[in-house]
């Protein structure tokens, strides 16, 4: 099986801090730069699973770079360069403690809550009589607080503003950007025979300006259905063919794991790990329309270091 990158410990020139997230390791360099490395770690239910997924980091980083570049004309973002298949260098922003989740269809965690009787999600009223995977009349925004540790929590627009998590003016900008990005992502997915079902965006501020940060439209942050066969499967009440991380969550649920205290992560067999890797690569090729070229992994750690350091050196010239 291919080599995986599940941890990093770099010391880049000008480095001032490092943050190890669930999937990404973020290095602060000088006052205004970030180096974000997409590792091969995989998380579900806010738990980092014990084994990495080959090429997952490369897939995430390259999909994010593709969409950041493809949406830069409508929403400004943090990316400056992608010097390595698993690394992006960009502008350091003060991140808002909110994730902007936008949903075009009733599925996933929203469906699980709806099924349990919930008819209001993050202050958004939901009509009675909806079915799993049904399209909303209009996409709905269901934000969550961005927790430093533990689980993110659903929150309404009104509560975000009332609690001073984000001020009203900045929230309006974030909301407008979220709708614009989802519209563009939906159009790009449709051109490739896919449906962008739901996704999340994160924003930050740099020099008083709201910027899109982190990843967008990747299988870690988004859910895609295949457009072909959607209507027929929906009418028959069949599960949708999808490209997302939801199949990993379902695999865990079927084996009695939902991230709750006392639950054990089921054994991740080589066959399962390989199938997850193949799903990520499949999504890359579908959503970008480009063949996935596996990067040389022989000296993975050193390769990233050299590529990032060369990029930082060129930026300082």
TATA-V11227 format. One record per backbone hydrogen bond with DSSP energy under -0.5 kcal/mol. NH is the residue of the N-H (numbers start at 1). CO is the residue of the C=O. If there is no record, write none. Layout:
# TATA-V11227
<<NH & CO> <NH & CO>>
This chain:
# TATA-V11227
<<6 & 4> <15 & 12> <16 & 28> <17 & 28> <19 & 26> <21 & 19> <21 & 24> <25 & 37> <26 & 19> <26 & 24> <27 & 25> <27 & 35> <28 & 17> <28 & 26> <29 & 33> <30 & 14> <33 & 29> <34 & 90> <35 & 27> <36 & 34> <36 & 88> <37 & 25> <37 & 35> <38 & 36> <38 & 86> <39 & 23> <39 & 37> <40 & 5> <44 & 47> <47 & 44> <49 & 42> <49 & 47> <53 & 40> <54 & 52> <56 & 53> <59 & 55> <60 & 56> <61 & 57> <62 & 58> <63 & 59> <64 & 60> <65 & 61> <66 & 62> <67 & 63> <68 & 64> <69 & 65> <70 & 66> <71 & 67> <72 & 68> <74 & 71> <75 & 71> <78 & 212> <80 & 89> <81 & 89> <84 & 87> <87 & 84> <88 & 36> <89 & 81> <90 & 34> <91 & 78> <92 & 32> <94 & 205> <95 & 93> <96 & 203> <98 & 96> <99 & 144> <100 & 98> <100 & 201> <101 & 99> <102 & 199> <103 & 140> <104 & 197> <105 & 197> <106 & 134> <107 & 105> <110 & 107> <111 & 107> <112 & 108> <113 & 109> <114 & 110> <115 & 111> <116 & 112> <117 & 114> <118 & 113> <121 & 124> <122 & 120> <124 & 121> <125 & 123> <126 & 119> <130 & 127> <133 & 106> <134 & 106> <134 & 131> <136 & 104> <140 & 103> <142 & 101> <142 & 140> <144 & 99> <145 & 153> <146 & 97> <147 & 145> <153 & 145> <155 & 143> <157 & 122> <160 & 156> <161 & 157> <162 & 158> <163 & 159> <164 & 161> <165 & 160> <166 & 160> <171 & 167> <172 & 168> <173 & 169> <174 & 170> <175 & 171> <176 & 172> <177 & 173> <178 & 174> <179 & 175> <180 & 176> <181 & 177> <182 & 178> <183 & 179> <184 & 180> <185 & 181> <186 & 182> <187 & 183> <188 & 184> <189 & 185> <190 & 186> <191 & 187> <192 & 188> <192 & 189> <193 & 190> <194 & 189> <195 & 225> <197 & 195> <197 & 223> <198 & 223> <199 & 102> <200 & 221> <201 & 100> <202 & 213> <203 & 98> <204 & 211> <205 & 94> <206 & 209> <209 & 206> <211 & 204> <212 & 76> <213 & 202> <221 & 218> <222 & 218> <223 & 198> <224 & 243> <225 & 195> <226 & 241> <227 & 193> <228 & 193> <230 & 227> <233 & 229> <234 & 230> <235 & 231> <236 & 232> <237 & 233> <237 & 234> <238 & 233> <242 & 240> <243 & 224> <244 & 242> <245 & 219> <245 & 222> <247 & 244> <248 & 245> <249 & 245> <250 & 246> <251 & 247> <252 & 248> <253 & 249> <254 & 250> <255 & 251> <255 & 252> <256 & 253> <257 & 252> <263 & 260> <269 & 267> <273 & 269> <274 & 270> <275 & 271> <276 & 272> <277 & 273> <278 & 274> <279 & 275> <280 & 276> <281 & 277> <282 & 278> <283 & 279> <284 & 280> <285 & 281> <286 & 282> <287 & 283> <288 & 284> <289 & 285> <293 & 291> <294 & 292> <300 & 297> <303 & 299> <304 & 300> <305 & 301> <306 & 302> <307 & 303> <308 & 304> <309 & 305> <310 & 306> <311 & 307> <312 & 308> <313 & 309> <314 & 310> <315 & 311> <316 & 312> <317 & 314>>
